[in-house]
Structure formats: C-alpha cells, structure tokens
Amino acid sequence: MKVSILIPVYNASKYLSVCLESVYNQTYSDVEVVIIDDGSVDNSLEIIKEYVNEKTIIISRENRGINQTRKELVLNSTGNILVFIDSDDYFNNLNVIENYISVFENYNCDMVTSNYTRGINGDIYETSESPASSGLQTSFEYLSKMISDNSCVALWNKAFKRSLLLSCVDNDFVDLKLGEDLLICMSYILNSDKIYKLDIDSILYREHESSLTKHKHARDYLELNRVLLSISKKITDEDLKDKFKLFQCYHVLQAIFCQISNKDDDYMELNDLVISMVKNNKVWQFDGFKHWKKYYLILLHFSPKLINHILIKSLRLAIKIKSIL
C-alpha cells in the first residue's frame, strides 16, 4: 500500500530540516514525498533539495496560499494513503507511517487518527489525546465524540484514503482564513464508514505566538459560520445536529475573545450573529469552553443590557472575569 506524505512549505527554513529528517527516516518503505514550495523567499527550497531522492516530487512556484497548496498536493500525489505534515512540525517516532498502514490493512477503515504533542515556539508543553475511544468505530460514533468534546479537527494527525479525499478537493479545499482543516475533515468523515483511533503520539505540532495573537477579521468568522452551516446540512441525525449547533456556536463565538475592530466592514453583521447565538443557545454547556468563558457566556445570556455591541464591550469584561476566576 503506497503512502504519499504531503508537505506544504512556505518560509520554513527554521524548522524544515527537522521535519524532513522525521519524514525521510520513516521505517515504512513504500512512500513518496510530495513537497510544494509555496513561493518561499528564504532558503527553504535549498534545504529541500538536500533531502530529495527518487521518491520525491518537488514543485516550486509563486505563492498561492495554504488551501490551494494542499489541493495541489493531493492532486499531484499517487499514493493510496495520504498523510499531511506541516513544514515546521515533525513525526514523533520513526514508525508512524508503518503504524498507520498496519491499521488500514487490518481493519479496512477509511481514516486513521492519533494523538499528538503541541509546542509553542519550540517548547514542548502538552501531549494532546483525542477524546475519541481507541480502536475501530463508525464515522457517526467518532464524529459525535469529536463534536461533543471539541476534538482536534486538523489534517496533520490523521491518514486518509486518497480516493475519498479526492471527493473533497473541489468543494472543500477553499480559501478560508479560519476553519479550513475543519471543513475538510468534517466533509471527509461524513463520507466515511469506519474510523480507527490509534493510541500513539504521532506528531509534534508547533503553535507560534504570532499566529495565536494576531488580529482576526469579522469576515473570517462570518465565512466560518457559512462553512459550518453547510456542514450541518449534511448531518441527518437530529441528536448529532443539535450537538453540532453548539460546536458551531463555539467556533464563531471565539470572535468575542479576539480583537476585532468595529471599523471592519462586516463588524455589525458579525455582532448581530454573535448576539443571536448567545441569546438563543445555552452555549456554556459546550465542553470546549474554559470555565471562565462559560461563566462569562452565562452572564451575557441572562443580561440583555450587557449584550448590545457585544464585540466592543465584552472583551474587557471577559478579561476581568478571567482574572477573578
């Protein structure tokens, strides 16, 4: 069973060598590595060329963004199984691909998922375990658990069947600033039958302070909401649809805790959406919210006067509540 490891690269010279070492030293042999350099202006391409072999496909072109790059990676791959890894991450052990393939061969599932380690700016600080039960489960069981517990919806701790992922390429690899992984994973799972949770720590995923603290825009959250609405229409089970509604609210309501300018053209539309979600849903019941955010959302839900222009007024209050609790 052939595996394609897909690596989007953009100005990744700081960590790229570590990533490529972990990829090319995997014990599983039937592997091709597909790399797209998305218009890097550092020496990423030179680093890539130091590692290439006969099983490597390299594409270097102008910058087109992460979603278009991932789409092209899928289309240029030839493996039966596809595994994504970002260029600043790395596999935690040499047997990750071998473990994935063993599961596919033994259980004939549609997707394999695993645990991972998170780090900020190079410092490992948390091993994250998917709340889904280990072993084989239906896609419905996995999706229900993932939605209820706000499990990781990233591409990089999973292995996919290329034949199924191709069905997502045209509609789901779209230009989003928020939630692009969520859209692809959700659509894929809804088209799947069986999923296997592998109880191994497969990858170190780096979060960077710059990406965590940068300003967000109202239109990004509005687009995310439209994406989540499109996903909800594909869910037929009513109980799961109710769970997904809270999941949708959770992701859109993160706008409350970001610095969004009221000069943004789409500000008032987002403000009205957030107010509607807080008023009409018991959003604090979603487990993904930290405790101080739950208290804050309860306060907003039962305080109509406080809720007006929520995106302007609420951030300072939220910070105060966080400092008290």
HUKA-V581331 format. One record per pair of residues at least 12 apart in sequence whose C-alpha atoms are under 8 Angstrom apart, sorted by the first residue. I is the first residue (numbers start at 1). J is the second residue. If there is no record, write none. Layout:
BEGIN
i: (I & I)
j: (J & J)
END
This chain:
BEGIN
i: (1 & 1 & 1 & 1 & 1 & 2 & 2 & 2 & 2 & 2 & 2 & 2 & 3 & 3 & 3 & 3 & 3 & 3 & 3 & 3 & 3 & 4 & 4 & 4 & 4 & 4 & 4 & 4 & 4 & 4 & 4 & 4 & 5 & 5 & 5 & 5 & 5 & 5 & 5 & 5 & 5 & 6 & 6 & 6 & 6 & 6 & 6 & 6 & 6 & 6 & 6 & 6 & 7 & 7 & 7 & 7 & 7 & 7 & 7 & 7 & 7 & 8 & 8 & 8 & 8 & 8 & 8 & 8 & 8 & 8 & 8 & 8 & 9 & 9 & 9 & 9 & 9 & 9 & 9 & 9 & 10 & 10 & 10 & 10 & 10 & 10 & 11 & 11 & 11 & 11 & 11 & 12 & 12 & 12 & 12 & 12 & 13 & 13 & 13 & 13 & 14 & 15 & 15 & 15 & 16 & 16 & 16 & 16 & 16 & 17 & 17 & 18 & 18 & 18 & 19 & 19 & 19 & 19 & 19 & 20 & 20 & 20 & 20 & 22 & 22 & 22 & 22 & 22 & 23 & 23 & 24 & 25 & 26 & 26 & 26 & 26 & 26 & 26 & 27 & 27 & 27 & 27 & 28 & 28 & 28 & 31 & 31 & 32 & 32 & 32 & 32 & 33 & 33 & 33 & 34 & 34 & 34 & 34 & 34 & 34 & 35 & 35 & 35 & 35 & 35 & 36 & 36 & 36 & 36 & 36 & 36 & 37 & 37 & 37 & 37 & 38 & 38 & 38 & 38 & 38 & 38 & 38 & 39 & 39 & 39 & 39 & 39 & 40 & 45 & 65 & 67 & 67 & 67 & 67 & 67 & 68 & 68 & 68 & 70 & 71 & 71 & 74 & 74 & 74 & 75 & 79 & 80 & 80 & 80 & 81 & 81 & 81 & 81 & 82 & 82 & 82 & 82 & 83 & 83 & 83 & 83 & 84 & 84 & 84 & 84 & 84 & 85 & 85 & 86 & 88 & 88 & 89 & 89 & 89 & 89 & 90 & 90 & 90 & 91 & 91 & 91 & 92 & 92 & 92 & 92 & 93 & 93 & 96 & 100 & 100 & 100 & 103 & 107 & 108 & 109 & 109 & 109 & 109 & 109 & 110 & 110 & 110 & 110 & 110 & 110 & 110 & 111 & 111 & 111 & 111 & 111 & 111 & 111 & 111 & 112 & 112 & 112 & 112 & 112 & 112 & 112 & 113 & 113 & 113 & 113 & 113 & 113 & 113 & 114 & 114 & 114 & 114 & 114 & 114 & 114 & 114 & 114 & 114 & 115 & 115 & 115 & 115 & 115 & 115 & 115 & 115 & 115 & 115 & 115 & 116 & 116 & 116 & 116 & 116 & 116 & 116 & 116 & 116 & 117 & 117 & 117 & 117 & 117 & 118 & 118 & 118 & 118 & 119 & 119 & 119 & 119 & 120 & 120 & 120 & 120 & 121 & 121 & 121 & 121 & 122 & 127 & 130 & 130 & 131 & 131 & 131 & 131 & 132 & 132 & 132 & 132 & 133 & 134 & 134 & 134 & 134 & 135 & 135 & 135 & 136 & 136 & 136 & 136 & 137 & 137 & 137 & 138 & 138 & 138 & 139 & 139 & 139 & 139 & 139 & 139 & 140 & 142 & 143 & 144 & 144 & 147 & 147 & 147 & 148 & 148 & 148 & 148 & 148 & 149 & 149 & 149 & 150 & 150 & 150 & 153 & 153 & 153 & 153 & 154 & 154 & 154 & 155 & 155 & 156 & 157 & 157 & 164 & 164 & 164 & 165 & 168 & 168 & 168 & 172 & 172 & 176 & 176 & 176 & 177 & 178 & 178 & 178 & 179 & 183 & 183 & 183 & 186 & 187 & 190 & 190 & 215 & 215 & 215 & 216 & 216 & 216 & 216 & 217 & 217 & 217 & 218 & 218 & 218 & 218 & 218 & 218 & 218 & 219 & 219 & 219 & 221 & 221 & 221 & 222 & 222 & 224 & 225 & 225 & 228 & 229 & 232 & 232 & 246 & 246 & 246 & 247 & 249 & 249 & 250 & 250 & 250 & 250 & 252 & 253 & 255 & 256 & 256 & 256 & 256 & 256 & 257 & 257 & 258 & 259 & 260 & 262 & 262 & 271 & 271 & 271 & 274 & 275 & 275 & 275 & 278 & 278 & 278 & 279 & 279 & 279 & 282 & 282 & 283 & 284 & 284 & 292 & 292 & 292 & 293 & 293 & 296 & 296)
j: (30 & 79 & 80 & 81 & 101 & 30 & 31 & 32 & 78 & 79 & 80 & 81 & 30 & 31 & 32 & 79 & 80 & 81 & 82 & 83 & 97 & 31 & 32 & 33 & 34 & 77 & 78 & 79 & 80 & 81 & 82 & 83 & 23 & 31 & 32 & 33 & 34 & 82 & 83 & 84 & 85 & 33 & 34 & 35 & 70 & 73 & 74 & 77 & 82 & 83 & 84 & 85 & 33 & 34 & 35 & 36 & 73 & 84 & 85 & 86 & 87 & 35 & 36 & 37 & 38 & 66 & 69 & 70 & 73 & 85 & 86 & 87 & 35 & 36 & 37 & 38 & 40 & 44 & 86 & 87 & 37 & 38 & 39 & 40 & 44 & 87 & 40 & 41 & 42 & 43 & 44 & 40 & 42 & 44 & 87 & 88 & 42 & 43 & 44 & 47 & 88 & 87 & 88 & 89 & 44 & 47 & 48 & 87 & 88 & 47 & 48 & 88 & 89 & 90 & 87 & 88 & 89 & 90 & 91 & 48 & 51 & 87 & 90 & 90 & 91 & 92 & 93 & 94 & 90 & 91 & 51 & 94 & 93 & 94 & 95 & 96 & 97 & 98 & 94 & 95 & 97 & 98 & 95 & 97 & 98 & 55 & 79 & 55 & 56 & 57 & 79 & 55 & 56 & 57 & 56 & 57 & 58 & 73 & 76 & 77 & 56 & 57 & 58 & 59 & 73 & 58 & 59 & 60 & 61 & 69 & 73 & 58 & 59 & 60 & 61 & 60 & 61 & 62 & 63 & 64 & 65 & 69 & 60 & 61 & 62 & 63 & 64 & 63 & 60 & 175 & 173 & 174 & 175 & 176 & 180 & 173 & 174 & 175 & 173 & 169 & 173 & 162 & 166 & 169 & 166 & 162 & 161 & 162 & 163 & 159 & 160 & 161 & 162 & 159 & 160 & 161 & 162 & 156 & 158 & 159 & 160 & 155 & 156 & 157 & 158 & 159 & 155 & 156 & 156 & 205 & 206 & 203 & 204 & 205 & 206 & 203 & 204 & 205 & 202 & 203 & 204 & 201 & 202 & 203 & 204 & 202 & 203 & 202 & 112 & 159 & 198 & 196 & 136 & 194 & 136 & 193 & 194 & 195 & 196 & 160 & 161 & 164 & 192 & 193 & 194 & 195 & 158 & 159 & 160 & 161 & 192 & 194 & 195 & 196 & 158 & 159 & 160 & 195 & 196 & 197 & 198 & 157 & 158 & 159 & 195 & 196 & 197 & 198 & 129 & 130 & 157 & 158 & 197 & 198 & 199 & 200 & 201 & 202 & 127 & 128 & 129 & 130 & 157 & 198 & 199 & 200 & 201 & 202 & 203 & 128 & 129 & 157 & 200 & 201 & 202 & 203 & 204 & 205 & 201 & 202 & 203 & 204 & 205 & 204 & 205 & 206 & 207 & 204 & 205 & 206 & 207 & 206 & 207 & 208 & 209 & 206 & 207 & 208 & 209 & 206 & 201 & 151 & 152 & 145 & 146 & 149 & 151 & 145 & 146 & 151 & 197 & 197 & 196 & 197 & 198 & 199 & 196 & 197 & 198 & 194 & 195 & 196 & 197 & 194 & 195 & 196 & 193 & 194 & 195 & 189 & 190 & 192 & 193 & 194 & 195 & 190 & 195 & 189 & 240 & 243 & 243 & 244 & 247 & 243 & 244 & 247 & 286 & 287 & 286 & 287 & 288 & 247 & 287 & 288 & 181 & 182 & 185 & 186 & 181 & 182 & 185 & 181 & 185 & 203 & 202 & 203 & 188 & 191 & 192 & 188 & 184 & 187 & 188 & 184 & 187 & 220 & 223 & 224 & 220 & 220 & 221 & 224 & 224 & 227 & 228 & 231 & 231 & 231 & 234 & 235 & 258 & 259 & 260 & 255 & 258 & 259 & 260 & 260 & 261 & 264 & 255 & 260 & 264 & 265 & 266 & 267 & 270 & 266 & 267 & 270 & 252 & 255 & 270 & 252 & 270 & 252 & 248 & 252 & 248 & 248 & 244 & 245 & 281 & 283 & 286 & 286 & 277 & 283 & 283 & 286 & 288 & 289 & 274 & 274 & 311 & 274 & 310 & 311 & 314 & 315 & 315 & 318 & 315 & 315 & 311 & 311 & 312 & 309 & 310 & 311 & 310 & 307 & 308 & 310 & 297 & 300 & 301 & 300 & 301 & 302 & 298 & 301 & 297 & 297 & 298 & 321 & 322 & 325 & 318 & 322 & 318 & 321)
END
